[in-house]
């Protein structure tokens, strides 16, 4: 057993990180792990932190490994923002903590899972981190995770060692689901293929029938957008699905967080009104929860657009007569219908439309407006025989 076991298809990255664990000459104070969504950036960062703390360099079974992997190690700090950005105040507090010497471990490790969100609305959080990287604290290691180098400002990139993760093979993700989660092999292969090797999404598809049903609805949507009305309805449906999923995921958690805060402050949860200082704390919590819900809605929409794009990708593969494996073999009739009515050039334009919608939503454009603009460009002939 090893801390690296769940990093499937990442042998070059594992070799680089493992070498640094065992050879301090190969070690540096800042690392930047990049890779496509689902490649395992966060898992790699946690595994690296565990290996650094482990007396054996990453056995996966000792107390140091277990606590580092589950986020409870005293000298491993994991920052995983659930909002749209990482605030400068939070970053400054983190820098102060990172300046302390390790308390029980060999290193103090700070993992920022969403380093691309340091510059979402302001460069201030990234600039604060830059100062810490320019004057590194001995025995402190920063591990930043981002989708690509371009998502992190160049001054931080230049002070970090880059390790790139790749999209793992479908069969490797399926093997992981079978071995780690006990998923049946046929379901594991379906989930890994449908998720396009995104490990987290593959696990969800394999275990959640509702997620599989929603994905099926999104895939079949490609043949139903036949006019302006259907395009507007499709955009509304995508937004509504995301909002409902976000509400379902957050309602109980938000209420529990509010109750815990009131208990911590010594307030009566049943009181109709609260003192001013408690109302201030509750308002701050509500703002954080609203930001988290907004991000979750956008994340669900983005995931839906990736599923939507996979149909046009498959149609392009079929149109060109390529022997590349389809992402949606279970929806081959839909793929064949789309392939039959659009040229390769038009299919590429459809993929561009989806990519533009994702970029606009990421840039804080109203999701509904971005989706309506996209859907109007994805219309199919009214006489499509599906």
Buried (B, 14 or more C-beta within 10 A) or exposed (E): EBBBBBBBBBEEBBEBBBEBBEEEEEBEBBBBBBBBBBBBBBBBBBBBBBBBBBEEBBBBEBEBBBBBBEEEBEBBBBBEBBBBBBBBEBBBEBBEEBEEEBEEBBBBBBBBBBBBBBBBEEEBBBBBBBEBBEEBBEBBBBBBBBBEBEBBBEBBBEBBBEBBBBBBEBBBBBBBBBEEEEBEEEBBBBBBBBBBBBBEBBBBBBBEEEBBEBBBBBBBBBBBBBEEEBBBBBBBBBBEBBBEBBEEBBEEEBEEBBEEBBEEEEBEEEEEEBEEEBEEBBEEBEEBBEBBBBBBBBBBBBBBBBBBBBBBBBBBBBBEEEEEEBBBEBBEEBBBBBBEBBEEEBBEBBBEBBEBBBEBBBEEBEBBEBBBBBBBBBBBEEEBEB
